[in-house]
Amino acid sequence: MMSMNALNFHDVKFQAPNVFIVSFPVPAGTTISGSKTLCEKEQPKIAAALEKVAGRPVSIRFDLATVEAPERPTQQKNVKNDAQLKYKLLAELADHPMIQKARDIFGAELVNVEDR
């Protein structure tokens, strides 16, 4: 459950000396994110996993990022091509060393890829 919510992040920033700032998207006027709240409950576990990867103590902070609603496309997408592209990207990313390491640490499966 936590890994699925962690994947809903908007962006990650690194701040000296060893701070990760993870932002979760929310529509304008919203002040709460379920994904952010669930990740905050698991903050020590996430920080410990990041420390293992980084090889030094790190801290993690969760923020909200206001995002505008995307404009609706004027033409309908080709759903079959989009699904094929997403599957191909998912397969490629599953073999990436950082993704494999995250899967090992969190015991997670890669289930979704979004174009940002």
Secondary structure, DSSP 8 states (H G I E B T S, - for coil): -HHHHHTT-SEEEEETTTEEEEEEEEETT----HHHHHHHHTHHHHHHHHHHHHTS--EEEEEEEEE------SS---HHHHHHHHHHHHHHHHTSHHHHHHHHHHT---------
